[in-house]
Amino acid sequence: MNKRILLSFVLLSVPAYAEVGVVVGAGSGDGADRYTLGVEWMENWRSLGAGQLAYGVGFDSSYWELDDDDLVQLSLVPTLRYLSGDNQGFRPFVFLGVGPAWISDTRLGRRQLSSQFQFSSRAGVGVALEQHSLALEGWHLSNGGIKQPNDGLSSWGVSYRYNF
């Protein structure tokens, strides 16, 4: 299937009333630095305990650099988020997501990623206040063992999200 058709289908299938946000983040790990810019759509799904469970999808671009080497990552990541509390004040949340990614190069420094097709996984904890949120997150980029060697990349970092 054509990548543009798939991306168009995913973007058009997101409900128009979903929460839309812009995400910026940065992190480091495995000797590499990561800088990220993305767009995320989240839709409240159901009440759960004292909070709200939401699902969504994020599209982001990350720039990884290690020594004098770099690569670009494009990801489409379905995400689940649990936001506790009511709509007033600080609201803690947790999230996790896994989805396909494409990378511009199959190596970064001495790390061999072997294929341009990868999986991007992430999980984090954060706090939201009105339209703003700040999170601590862990990222992992790997081809899931579909081709060897599969050194992968992991990073820890922070992200800021603004909801429109």
Helices and strands as residue ranges (DSSP letters): H 3-13, E 19-29, E 32-48, E 51-66, E 69-84, E 91-103, E 107-108, E 111-112, E 117-129, E 132-142, E 153-163
